[in-house]
Amino acid sequence: MRHCLRISDATRSRGGPSSPPFWDSNLGYLVRTVRYSAEVALDPGDETVTVSEPRGAGLPPTPHEFTAAEIGALAHLYRGEVYRSTVWRTRLDSTTNWAVVTTGIALSATYSNAEASPLPMVLVGLLVSVFLLFEARRYRYFNVWRARARLIETDFYVPMILGQGVRLETGWTELLAGDYRRPLYHISLARAIGRRLRRTYGWIFAIQAIAYYGKLAIHPVAMVSTSQMLERAAIGPVPGLVVILAGVVFHSGWALFAIITYQYEIESRKKRGNLIAMG
């Protein structure tokens, strides 16, 4: 006699097109329960199990919905990404503090008396450039954690707050999963330098330039001619004109670099359009 067993709705409650595999002690191997119903034919005396094709086969799979446990895990993941971005944000502040402190020391040494040399302001400009490179490297790491946390905020939490539930059709889960599978920097070193330059270091360089030329203009007495400025700018055997031109090229180069990378940022955002992205 042939018996037929239909998988009930309770079996379907495992969620998703199919549940994770589990061990069935009766069948003796890993099986998956399906979301739609299926008929299982059992022949007494026969050890084989015949499963008819599930109804609905060939249809697109039902979109997976996060369970309460998965939402909780994602919430903990978000907390972890926020923590890591906070740690690296603190490291960014450290290099910025180094740049500010060294600039302050150079200002103190340069303006300590009328006969003091403006050379410290020249040297600190080079030192701050090194700090900028350090900070740009750290910013690339920071941007990884920041972008992940921001993606979860905009595509996971915002729809929930608006009462739309968890929306998966935007593709943010694939983007986030791919970033975890193959973690890469989201921006180049040049773009990172440009961002830090426009937001922080450009102002530091501007203060250094103003302080340097202010030193030449007022010490030891007020400048009355261009020849005096060239004489005061001279550093040992290096003529003052060469020093001043080098300073102009140095600061103009950073300003041009900031503008070029900003234009690249704008073009990159235009190409990206409304698509979700990280970086």
N, C-alpha and C positions, 0 to 999 in steps of 0.2 A: 504493500500500500504506500502511496506517495503522499507525504505531508508537506504542507506549504506554510511558511512563517512569514508574516509581513512585519517589517520594521515599523514600529509605532512612532507617533509624534514625539514621544519622550526621547527616542533615539535622536531625533532631529535637533533637539535642544542643545546639543553640544556646540552649535554655532559654526558659522563659516561654511564654505562649500564642503569641507571635510574637517573633522577634528584631528588633533595630533594623534599619531599612532599609539595604541595601547596593547598590552598583552592579554590575549584571550586564552584562558586556561583550557577551554573546551576545544578550541580549534588548534591551539598549540603554536600560534605564530602571531606576529604583530598585524593588527588590522586597523582600518579606519572606519568610522561610522560616517555615513553620508547624510547630507542635509535633506535630500529628497527620499521618498520611500523606495524600497526595493523588495523583491520577493526572494526568499531563500528556500530552495527545495531540498528536502532531506529524504534520502532513500534509506529505509531501514535495512540493515545488513550491509550497507555500502559505506565505506569510510570516506568516500568523496563527498564534497559539498558543492552543489551547483548553485550559483548566484546568477539570477537573470539580470539583464541590463537595467540599471535604474531608470525610472521614468524621468524624463527631463535631460537625458544624456545628449550632449552636443550643444546644450544651451550655455551661454556665457555664465561664468561663476558668479554667485551672489557676492557683492562687495563685503569684505570683512569688516566687522564692527568691533571696536575695542571693548574688551571686557573691563569690569571694574579693577581687576588685578593688573591688567595691562595699562590702564590709565594711571593707576598708582605708580607703576614702574616708570612710566614716562614722566610723571611729576618728579620722582626722585632723580631721574636723568637730567631734567631741567635744572634742579637745584645743584647738581654736580657741575653742570656747564657754567652756571652763574658763579659758582665758587671758583672755578678755574679761571674764568675771565677776570674775576676780582683780584685774584693773586697776580695775574700778569699785568693788570692795570696798575697795581702797586709797584711792580717792577718798572713800568714806564715812568711813573712818578719819580722813581729813584734817579734815573738818568737825567730827567729834567731838573731835578734838584741839584745834581752835580753841575750841570751847565749854568744854572743860576748862581750857585755859590762861587764857582770859579770866575764867572764874570764879575761878581761883586768884589772878589779879592783883587782882580786886575784893576778895577776902577779905583779901589782904595790905594793900590800901589801907584797908579798913574797920577792921581790927583792929591797924593800925600803932601807934595810941596811943588813949588813953581819950577824947580830944576829937575823934577822927576822925568824919566824918559817915558814916551808913549809906547815903547816896545811891548810892555805887558799886554796891552790891548791887541797888538798884532798876534802875539803868541796864543792868547786865549781864544782868538777866533779859530785857529787851527785845532785847538783842543776841543772846542765845542763842536766842531765838524766831526770829530771822532765820536763824541757822545751821540751825535745825531745818527751816525751809522749804527751804533749799538742799539739805540732806541728803535730804529726802523726794523732791525732784526727781531727785537722783542715784540714789536707791534704785529709782525706777521704771525707770531704764535698767538698773541692776544686776539687777533682777528678771527682765528679759527674758532675759539671758544665763544666769542661774542656773536659770530654769525649763526652758530648752532642754537644758542639760547634765543636769539632774535627770531629765528625761523620757527621755533616752537611757540613763541609768544604770538606771532602774527597768524600762523596757520593752525594752531592747536587750541590755544586759550581764547583768542578773540572770537572764533565762531561759537565756542561754548558760552562765552559771556553774552553774546548776542542771541542765545537761545537756538542756534542752528545745529547744535550737536557737533560731533567730530566729523569733519569733512575730509574725505580721502581723495576726491576726484581732482583736486588741484595738483596732485603729484608731489606734495611736500614730503611724504613718507619715503618715497623712492629717493628723493634728493638727500634726505638726512641719512638714510641707510647707506647710500653710496658713499657718503662722506665718512662714515664709520668704517666701511669696508676698505676704502682706499683713501686714507687721510692725506691731503695735500694742502699746501699753502693756497689761500684763495686770492691773494694779490702778489704781484711781483715786488722785488726789493725796491725798484725805482718808484713804484706807486706808494709804497710804504714811506719812503723818504719824503716824497712830495706831500703826503698827508701830514706827517709830523712837522715838516717845514712850514706849511701853511698855517697850521693850528698853534704851533708853539715856537719853534726855533727861528722862524722868520722875524718874530718880535725881538728875540734875543740878539740876533745878528744886527737888526736895525739899531738897537740900543748901543751895541758895540761901535757901529760906524759913527753914530752921532757923538758918542763919547770921545772917540779918537780924534775926529776933526774938531770937536770942541776944545780938546787939549791943545791942538796945534794953534787954535785961534786965540786963546787967552793966556797961555803960559809960555815964557815967564812974564810977558807983558802982552797987551792987546796987539793983535796982528794988524799991520797997516798996509802990507803989500804981499803980493803972491810970492815974491822971492823969499820972504821970511817964512812962509809956510813950507816951501821946498827945503829950506835950510833946516827947519825944525823936524821935518819928516825923515831926514837922512838917518840911516842906521849904519854906523861905521863907514865902510867903504861903499856902501850901496847908496846911490844918489836919492834924494828925496822924491824926485819925479818918478823914478822907478817904483819906489815904495807906494806912492799914492796911486799910480796906475795899477799896480798889483792889487791894491785894496779895492779899487773900482771894479776890476775884473772878477775878483773873488765874490763880492757881494752881488754884482750884476749877474754872475753865473748862477748863484743860488736862486735869485729872483726869477731868472729865465727858466730854470729847472722847475720851480714851483708852478709857473704858468703853463708850461708844456704838459706836465703831469696832470694838471687840473683839466686841460682840454681833453686829454686822453680819458680821464674819468667821465667827462660829459659824454663823449662819443660812446664809451662803453655802456653807459646807462641808456642811451638812445637805442643801441642795438639790442639791449636786453629787453626793453619795452616793459610790459606788465608781467612778464614771466618771473616766477619766483627764482631766486638765485642766492648764492652765498658769496660774500666778499665785499 
